[in-house]
Amino acid sequence: MIRFLQPWWLLALLPVLAIAGMYVWRQFRRKAYAVRFTNVDLLRTLAPRGLGWRRHLAAGAFLLSLLVLASALARPSIDAEESLERATVILAIDVSLSMEADDVAPSRIEAAQQAAKEFVAELPEGYNIGLVAFAKSANVLVSPTKDRAAVSQAIDGLVLAEATATGEAVFTSLEAIRLVPTDGAQGPPPARIVLLSDGYRTSGRSVEEAAAAASAANVPVSTIAFGTDDGQVQIGNQVQRVPVDRFALAELAETTNGFFYEAASVGELNQVYEDMGSSIGQRTVPREITQWYAALALLLALGAAVLSLLWTSRLP
């Protein structure tokens, strides 16, 4: 569909239409004058027969070229798909002690770090990427930025702690997204939270409250469930089982229109991130086609000149 980026320039069509109206008026006036002409032989000499309707082709082509050229001033465009260069992605990574389990080699946290850095490296340059770490509380380690090195360095420096505040991770991510500047564009940039976790919430606000807040903000939360049901870690002198809370993570993703993934290996994690990258990245934008309008106007003007020279030996 063709639309105009600066439609007020279509006012330039008015003088062209006025010239077209004047041309039509002059043709009718010429006919009326010809009827009153008494010297028929002289009239035939001045207006030789044979051209007929063809004499209007050159003028018509010339007027059309003016119409197309005037329309080009309004910057015509068509819709096209391109990457969401203003998109913001928040990586929220669980750093609870259960992430030390080695059922995903070499460990859940190391596998998460490796896959997260690959994901960051593959995102389009225009994306903002932020990092949130959560255990008993959630903290923004890197505010949304285009500085990939800063995010990767922060991922390498993740430190494990007690408890799991999954809901707080979402609330903290939403606050980080809210603070992203608009860069002069209309409205906030499209955003998504990618939450990586392996355990049950044990601290902070509920996952249900977080899902409601994300839905209200129109920010999808895609979740990745780490590990297997057989995972275990040693805390103090005790070995504890650390199964994955798939139900809560899937519910969070479904409620917010995100995606839920299960990743039990590094290979699966990498595939998850590839899918995530492709699912974030398209929007419809206008692509200007002014040059095509200008080219058409030039062709019409050249056609008008050729027809006029062939039939009248003069330019229109």
C-alpha positions in Angstrom: 0.0 0.0 0.0 1.3 3.4 -1.0 1.2 6.2 1.6 2.7 9.6 1.9 5.1 10.6 4.7 4.5 14.3 4.2 0.9 14.5 2.8 0.6 18.3 3.0 2.9 18.5 0.0 0.1 17.1 -2.0 -1.2 20.7 -2.1 1.4 21.0 -4.9 -1.1 19.1 -7.1 -3.5 22.1 -7.0 -1.6 24.3 -9.5 -1.1 21.4 -11.8 -4.8 20.7 -11.7 -5.4 24.3 -12.4 -3.2 24.2 -15.5 -5.0 21.1 -16.7 -8.4 22.8 -16.2 -7.1 25.8 -18.1 -6.0 23.6 -21.0 -9.4 22.0 -21.2 -11.0 25.4 -21.1 -8.8 26.7 -23.9 -9.7 23.7 -26.1 -13.4 24.4 -25.8 -12.8 28.1 -26.4 -10.8 27.3 -29.4 -13.6 25.2 -30.9 -16.1 28.0 -30.3 -13.7 30.4 -32.0 -13.2 28.0 -34.9 -17.0 27.9 -35.6 -17.1 31.6 -35.9 -14.1 31.7 -38.2 -15.3 32.8 -41.7 -12.3 32.1 -43.8 -12.4 28.3 -44.0 -9.4 27.9 -46.3 -7.2 29.9 -44.0 -8.5 27.9 -41.0 -7.4 24.7 -42.7 -4.0 26.1 -43.3 -3.6 27.1 -39.6 -5.0 23.8 -38.2 -4.2 21.0 -40.7 -6.3 17.9 -40.5 -4.9 14.6 -39.5 -3.8 15.1 -35.9 -7.2 14.9 -34.3 -7.1 13.6 -30.8 -3.4 12.9 -31.0 -2.6 16.5 -30.5 -3.7 16.1 -26.9 -1.4 13.2 -26.1 1.7 15.3 -25.7 -0.1 17.7 -23.5 -1.6 14.9 -21.5 1.8 13.2 -20.9 3.3 16.5 -19.9 0.5 17.2 -17.4 0.8 13.6 -16.0 4.5 14.2 -15.5 3.7 17.3 -13.5 1.2 15.4 -11.4 3.6 12.6 -10.6 6.4 15.1 -9.8 4.1 17.0 -7.5 3.1 13.8 -5.7 6.8 12.9 -5.2 7.1 16.0 -3.0 4.9 14.3 -0.5 7.5 11.4 -0.1 5.5 8.4 -1.2 6.4 5.1 0.6 5.4 1.5 0.8 5.4 -0.7 3.9 8.5 -2.9 4.5 9.7 -5.3 7.2 12.9 -4.6 9.1 14.6 -5.3 12.4 13.3 -3.7 15.5 16.3 -1.5 16.0 14.8 0.1 19.1 14.0 -3.1 20.8 15.1 -3.7 24.4 15.9 -7.1 25.8 16.5 -7.7 29.5 18.3 -10.9 30.4 17.2 -11.9 33.9 19.5 -14.7 35.2 18.9 -16.8 38.3 22.0 -16.8 40.5 20.5 -18.9 43.3 22.7 -21.6 44.8 20.8 -24.3 42.9 22.4 -23.0 39.7 25.6 -24.7 40.8 24.1 -28.1 39.9 26.1 -30.0 37.3 23.2 -31.9 35.6 23.9 -29.4 32.7 27.6 -29.6 32.1 29.8 -28.1 33.2 27.2 -26.6 35.5 23.8 -24.8 35.1 25.3 -21.4 35.8 28.3 -21.8 33.5 26.0 -23.2 30.7 23.7 -20.1 31.2 26.7 -17.7 31.1 28.0 -19.3 27.9 24.6 -19.2 26.1 23.8 -15.7 27.4 27.0 -14.3 26.0 26.4 -15.9 22.6 22.9 -14.5 22.6 24.2 -11.0 23.4 26.8 -11.2 20.6 24.2 -12.2 18.0 21.6 -9.5 18.7 21.3 -6.7 16.1 23.5 -3.7 17.0 20.5 -1.4 17.4 19.1 -3.4 20.3 19.4 -2.3 23.9 20.4 -5.2 26.1 20.3 -5.2 29.9 21.2 -7.7 32.6 19.4 -8.5 35.8 20.6 -11.0 38.4 18.3 -12.4 41.0 18.6 -14.6 44.1 17.0 -13.4 47.3 16.5 -10.0 45.6 16.8 -8.8 42.0 19.4 -6.2 40.9 20.2 -4.5 37.6 23.8 -5.2 36.9 23.8 -3.5 33.5 21.1 -1.0 32.5 19.9 -1.4 28.9 22.7 -0.4 26.6 24.3 -1.1 23.2 27.6 -1.8 24.9 27.9 -5.6 24.4 31.2 -5.8 26.1 29.8 -4.4 29.4 27.0 -6.9 29.4 29.3 -9.9 28.6 31.7 -8.8 31.3 28.9 -8.6 33.9 27.7 -12.1 32.8 31.2 -13.5 33.5 31.1 -11.9 37.0 27.8 -13.4 38.2 28.0 -14.6 41.8 25.6 -17.2 43.3 23.6 -16.5 46.5 20.8 -18.0 48.5 17.0 -18.0 47.6 15.1 -17.3 44.4 13.1 -14.1 43.8 11.5 -14.9 40.4 8.7 -12.3 40.7 11.2 -9.6 41.8 13.3 -10.3 38.7 10.4 -9.4 36.5 9.5 -6.3 38.4 13.1 -5.1 38.4 13.4 -5.8 34.6 10.2 -3.8 33.9 11.6 -0.8 35.8 14.8 -1.0 33.8 12.8 -1.1 30.6 10.7 1.9 31.7 13.9 4.0 32.1 15.1 3.4 28.5 15.2 6.7 26.6 12.9 6.9 23.6 15.7 8.4 21.4 13.3 11.0 20.0 10.8 8.3 18.7 7.2 8.1 19.5 6.4 5.8 22.5 8.6 3.4 24.4 10.7 0.9 22.4 9.4 -2.7 22.0 10.7 -4.8 24.8 11.0 -8.4 26.0 12.3 -10.1 29.2 14.2 -13.4 28.8 14.2 -15.1 32.2 16.5 -18.0 32.9 15.8 -20.0 36.1 15.9 -23.4 37.5 14.1 -23.4 40.8 11.0 -22.6 42.8 10.4 -19.0 44.0 11.3 -18.7 47.7 11.5 -14.9 48.1 9.8 -11.7 47.1 6.5 -11.1 45.3 4.7 -13.9 43.5 5.2 -15.0 40.0 1.5 -14.3 39.4 1.9 -10.7 40.5 4.9 -10.3 38.2 3.0 -11.8 35.2 0.1 -9.4 35.7 2.5 -6.4 35.8 4.3 -7.6 32.6 1.0 -8.1 30.8 -0.2 -4.6 31.8 3.1 -3.1 30.5 2.7 -5.2 27.3 6.1 -6.8 27.8 6.3 -10.5 27.0 8.4 -12.6 29.4 10.0 -15.6 27.7 11.3 -18.2 30.2 13.9 -20.9 30.0 13.8 -23.8 32.5 17.3 -25.0 33.4 18.4 -28.4 34.3 16.6 -31.7 35.0 14.5 -33.2 37.8 17.6 -35.1 39.0 19.7 -32.0 39.7 21.3 -31.6 43.1 23.7 -29.4 44.9 25.6 -29.5 48.2 24.8 -26.7 50.5 26.8 -26.8 53.7 27.1 -30.5 54.6 23.9 -31.5 53.0 23.1 -32.6 49.4 19.8 -31.1 48.3 17.7 -31.9 45.2 16.9 -29.0 43.0 14.2 -29.9 40.5 12.9 -27.4 38.0 9.6 -25.5 38.5 8.4 -25.9 34.9 4.8 -25.1 35.7 5.4 -21.7 37.2 7.8 -20.7 34.4 5.5 -21.9 31.7 2.6 -20.1 33.3 4.6 -16.8 33.4 5.4 -17.1 29.7 1.9 -18.0 28.7 0.3 -15.2 30.7 2.5 -12.5 29.2 2.5 -13.9 25.6 6.1 -15.0 25.8 7.6 -18.4 25.1 8.5 -21.2 27.4 11.5 -23.4 26.7 13.1 -26.4 28.5 16.9 -26.6 28.1 18.8 -29.5 29.7 22.0 -29.1 27.7 24.2 -26.4 26.2 23.1 -27.3 22.7 19.4 -26.9 23.5 20.2 -23.6 25.2 21.9 -22.3 22.0 18.9 -23.3 19.9 16.6 -21.5 22.4 18.5 -18.3 22.0 18.5 -18.6 18.2 14.7 -18.9 18.3 14.4 -16.0 20.7 16.5 -13.7 18.5 14.4 -14.4 15.4 11.1 -14.0 17.3 12.0 -10.5 18.6 13.2 -8.8 15.5 10.7 -7.5 12.9 8.5 -4.4 12.5 6.7 -2.7 9.6 8.3 0.6 8.5 7.7 2.9 5.5 10.3 2.6 2.7 10.4 5.7 0.6 9.9 5.4 -3.2 10.3 9.0 -4.2 13.0 8.1 -6.7 10.5 5.9 -8.6 8.0 8.8 -8.8 10.7 11.1 -10.1 11.8 8.5 -12.7 8.2 8.1 -13.9 7.8 11.8 -14.1 10.9 12.0 -16.2 9.7 9.3 -18.6 6.4 11.0 -19.0 8.1 14.3 -19.7 10.4 12.7 -22.3 7.4 11.0 -23.9 5.6 14.3 -24.1 8.6 15.9 -25.8 9.0 13.1 -28.3 5.3 13.1 -29.3 5.2 16.9 -29.6 8.4 17.0 -31.8 7.0 14.2 -34.0 3.6 15.7 -34.6 4.2 19.5 -34.2 7.9 20.0 -34.6 8.0 21.8 -31.3 8.2 21.1 -27.6 5.0 21.1 -25.5 
